[in-house]
Amino acid sequence: MTKSNHPTKEQVRDWIKHRHAGHHPLPDIKQIRRELGWEFHKVTPNR
């Protein structure tokens, strides 16, 4: 099982605004997650 650390809506909006200002194509999803700090953590069940 994995747990996600989602960025805030404001962080995503700021990132999109910054990306539009550069006029570059979007990077792959892994790069977007790294830039936003959106990480997945493996969660082990308690036994």
TIMI-2910 file (N, C-alpha, C, CB; in pm, 1 decimal, decimal comma, always signed):
<rs>
+----------+----------+----------+----------+----------+----------+----------+----------+----------+----------+----------+----------+------+
!      n_x !      n_y !      n_z !     ca_x !     ca_y !     ca_z !      c_x !      c_y !      c_z !     cb_x !     cb_y !     cb_z ! resn !
+----------+----------+----------+----------+----------+----------+----------+----------+----------+----------+----------+----------+------+
!    +85,4 !   -118,2 !     +0,0 !     +0,0 !     +0,0 !     +0,0 !    +89,6 !   +123,9 !     +0,0 !    -97,0 !     +0,1 !   +123,4 !  Met !
!    +47,4 !   +228,1 !    -69,0 !   +124,4 !   +351,7 !    -71,9 !    +40,8 !   +467,2 !    -19,2 !   +173,4 !   +381,7 !   -214,0 !  Thr !
!   +109,5 !   +563,1 !    +37,6 !    +45,4 !   +683,8 !    +88,7 !   +100,8 !   +801,3 !     +9,5 !    +69,8 !   +701,9 !   +243,4 !  Lys !
!    +13,4 !   +892,3 !    -29,5 !    +52,8 !  +1004,9 !   -112,9 !    +59,4 !  +1133,8 !    -31,6 !    -44,3 !  +1021,0 !   -229,6 !  Ser !
!   +160,3 !  +1213,7 !    -61,5 !   +176,4 !  +1345,3 !     -0,9 !   +142,9 !  +1447,5 !   -109,9 !   +323,3 !  +1366,4 !    +57,1 !  Asn !
!    +17,8 !  +1493,3 !   -114,9 !    -29,2 !  +1582,5 !   -220,5 !    +11,5 !  +1727,3 !   -195,3 !   -180,0 !  +1573,0 !   -233,3 !  His !
!    +47,0 !  +1798,7 !   -304,2 !    +72,5 !  +1942,3 !   -290,4 !    -59,9 !  +2016,2 !   -270,5 !   +148,0 !  +1997,5 !   -415,1 !  Pro !
!    -52,3 !  +2135,8 !   -217,7 !   -173,7 !  +2215,8 !   -199,6 !   -219,5 !  +2269,8 !   -335,0 !   -149,1 !  +2332,7 !    -99,1 !  Thr !
!   -344,1 !  +2313,5 !   -341,1 !   -397,4 !  +2371,3 !   -465,2 !   -317,7 !  +2495,3 !   -503,6 !   -547,4 !  +2406,6 !   -449,6 !  Lys !
!   -276,2 !  +2573,2 !   -405,7 !   -199,3 !  +2693,9 !   -432,6 !    -63,6 !  +2659,4 !   -493,1 !   -181,1 !  +2775,3 !   -304,4 !  Glu !
!     +0,1 !  +2552,9 !   -443,0 !   +128,4 !  +2511,1 !   -497,8 !   +113,1 !  +2468,0 !   -643,7 !   +187,8 !  +2396,6 !   -414,1 !  Gln !
!     +6,3 !  +2395,8 !   -672,9 !    -18,3 !  +2351,1 !   -810,2 !    -46,1 !  +2471,0 !   -900,0 !   -136,6 !  +2251,5 !   -815,1 !  Val !
!   -126,1 !  +2564,5 !   -854,2 !   -155,7 !  +2684,8 !   -934,7 !    -28,9 !  +2764,8 !   -962,5 !   -259,2 !  +2774,1 !   -862,7 !  Arg !
!    +55,2 !  +2782,1 !   -860,3 !   +180,4 !  +2855,5 !   -878,9 !   +271,3 !  +2783,1 !   -978,6 !   +252,9 !  +2873,3 !   -743,9 !  Asp !
!   +276,2 !  +2651,1 !   -969,7 !   +359,2 !  +2572,5 !  -1059,7 !   +309,3 !  +2588,3 !  -1203,6 !   +359,1 !  +2423,6 !  -1017,8 !  Trp !
!   +177,4 !  +2580,4 !  -1223,7 !   +119,4 !  +2595,0 !  -1357,8 !   +148,8 !  +2734,6 !  -1412,9 !    -33,8 !  +2569,3 !  -1354,5 !  Ile !
!   +133,1 !  +2836,0 !  -1327,7 !   +159,8 !  +2974,0 !  -1370,4 !   +305,5 !  +2988,0 !  -1414,5 !   +128,2 !  +3074,1 !  -1256,0 !  Lys !
!   +396,1 !  +2931,5 !  -1337,2 !   +538,3 !  +2936,3 !  -1370,2 !   +566,1 !  +2862,0 !  -1500,6 !   +621,9 !  +2876,4 !  -1256,0 !  His !
!   +503,0 !  +2746,9 !  -1521,7 !   +522,6 !  +2668,5 !  -1643,8 !   +471,3 !  +2744,4 !  -1766,3 !   +451,5 !  +2532,3 !  -1632,3 !  Arg !
!   +358,0 !  +2811,0 !  -1754,3 !   +303,1 !  +2886,4 !  -1866,8 !   +392,9 !  +3004,0 !  -1903,5 !   +162,5 !  +2936,1 !  -1833,7 !  His !
!   +456,7 !  +3062,5 !  -1804,8 !   +543,0 !  +3177,3 !  -1831,3 !   +665,0 !  +3137,0 !  -1914,5 !   +588,0 !  +3241,4 !  -1699,7 !  Ala !
!   +709,1 !  +3012,1 !  -1901,9 !   +827,4 !  +2965,4 !  -1973,8 !   +799,2 !  +2918,7 !  -2115,3 !   +890,9 !  +2854,8 !  -1898,2 !  Gly !
!   +673,6 !  +2895,2 !  -2149,8 !   +634,4 !  +2849,8 !  -2283,0 !   +706,3 !  +2721,4 !  -2324,9 !   +662,0 !  +2958,9 !  -2384,5 !  His !
!   +723,4 !  +2630,5 !  -2231,0 !   +786,0 !  +2502,2 !  -2259,2 !   +679,6 !  +2392,8 !  -2251,5 !   +902,8 !  +2473,9 !  -2160,1 !  His !
!   +699,5 !  +2283,8 !  -2324,0 !   +604,8 !  +2172,6 !  -2311,3 !   +613,1 !  +2111,8 !  -2171,4 !   +632,6 !  +2064,3 !  -2418,7 !  Pro !
!   +505,6 !  +2048,3 !  -2129,5 !   +503,1 !  +1987,0 !  -1997,5 !   +602,0 !  +1871,3 !  -1988,7 !   +362,4 !  +1938,5 !  -1964,4 !  Leu !
!   +669,8 !  +1857,3 !  -1875,3 !   +758,1 !  +1741,7 !  -1856,4 !   +675,1 !  +1616,7 !  -1827,1 !   +859,3 !  +1767,7 !  -1741,2 !  Pro !
!   +741,9 !  +1503,4 !  -1814,5 !   +669,7 !  +1381,0 !  -1781,1 !   +616,5 !  +1388,9 !  -1638,2 !   +761,0 !  +1257,5 !  -1798,0 !  Asp !
!   +523,0 !  +1302,1 !  -1605,6 !   +453,4 !  +1305,9 !  -1476,4 !   +549,6 !  +1289,6 !  -1358,4 !   +347,1 !  +1196,5 !  -1471,2 !  Ile !
!   +655,6 !  +1212,1 !  -1374,0 !   +752,0 !  +1194,2 !  -1264,2 !   +822,4 !  +1325,8 !  -1231,2 !   +856,4 !  +1086,5 !  -1301,0 !  Lys !
!   +858,9 !  +1401,2 !  -1334,9 !   +923,9 !  +1530,7 !  -1313,4 !   +827,4 !  +1629,4 !  -1248,2 !   +976,2 !  +1587,6 !  -1446,6 !  Gln !
!   +701,4 !  +1629,1 !  -1290,8 !   +601,5 !  +1717,6 !  -1230,5 !   +587,4 !  +1686,8 !  -1082,3 !   +465,1 !  +1703,1 !  -1301,4 !  Ile !
!   +577,7 !  +1559,9 !  -1047,4 !   +565,1 !  +1521,1 !   -905,6 !   +687,0 !  +1563,3 !   -825,4 !   +545,1 !  +1369,5 !   -892,8 !  Arg !
!   +807,2 !  +1548,6 !   -883,5 !   +928,9 !  +1590,9 !   -812,8 !   +926,4 !  +1741,0 !   -787,4 !  +1055,1 !  +1552,8 !   -893,4 !  Arg !
!   +888,1 !  +1819,5 !   -888,8 !   +886,4 !  +1965,0 !   -874,4 !   +784,1 !  +2011,9 !   -772,4 !   +858,2 !  +2029,9 !  -1007,5 !  Glu !
!   +674,0 !  +1938,4 !   -759,1 !   +569,8 !  +1976,2 !   -663,9 !   +587,7 !  +1911,0 !   -526,7 !   +434,5 !  +1939,5 !   -719,7 !  Leu !
!   +684,6 !  +1822,1 !   -513,8 !   +704,3 !  +1753,2 !   -387,0 !   +595,8 !  +1650,1 !   -359,3 !   +709,0 !  +1853,2 !   -274,6 !  Gly !
!   +536,3 !  +1597,4 !   -465,3 !   +427,7 !  +1500,9 !   -454,4 !   +490,4 !  +1363,0 !   -455,1 !   +323,0 !  +1517,1 !   -570,5 !  Trp !
!   +511,5 !  +1307,6 !   -336,3 !   +582,4 !  +1181,3 !   -323,2 !   +489,9 !  +1071,2 !   -275,4 !   +699,5 !  +1195,9 !   -228,0 !  Glu !
!   +524,1 !   +950,3 !   -314,6 !   +451,7 !   +834,1 !   -266,5 !   +541,8 !   +758,6 !   -169,9 !   +406,1 !   +742,9 !   -384,3 !  Phe !
!   +485,0 !   +719,2 !    -57,5 !   +558,5 !   +646,3 !    +44,3 !   +496,2 !   +508,9 !    +60,7 !   +559,5 !   +723,1 !   +178,6 !  His !
!   +580,9 !   +407,5 !    +67,7 !   +531,0 !   +273,3 !    +89,3 !   +489,5 !   +259,5 !   +236,1 !   +638,1 !   +167,0 !    +50,6 !  Lys !
!   +368,4 !   +210,8 !   +256,7 !   +313,9 !   +193,9 !   +390,9 !   +299,1 !    +44,8 !   +416,5 !   +177,0 !   +268,4 !   +407,3 !  Val !
!   +356,0 !     -0,8 !   +525,9 !   +342,9 !   -142,6 !   +561,1 !   +233,4 !   -158,2 !   +665,8 !   +477,9 !   -200,3 !   +613,7 !  Thr !
!   +149,9 !   -260,3 !   +649,9 !    +41,3 !   -281,0 !   +747,5 !    +96,6 !   -322,6 !   +883,6 !    -57,4 !   -387,8 !   +696,3 !  Pro !
!    +29,1 !   -281,7 !   +988,0 !    +68,0 !   -321,2 !  +1124,6 !    +29,7 !   -466,2 !  +1146,8 !     +0,6 !   -229,8 !  +1231,9 !  Asn !
!   +119,5 !   -539,4 !  +1204,6 !    +91,7 !   -680,8 !  +1235,2 !   +117,9 !   -710,5 !  +1377,9 !   +174,0 !   -772,9 !  +1149,0 !  Arg !
+----------+----------+----------+----------+----------+----------+----------+----------+----------+----------+----------+----------+------+
</rs>
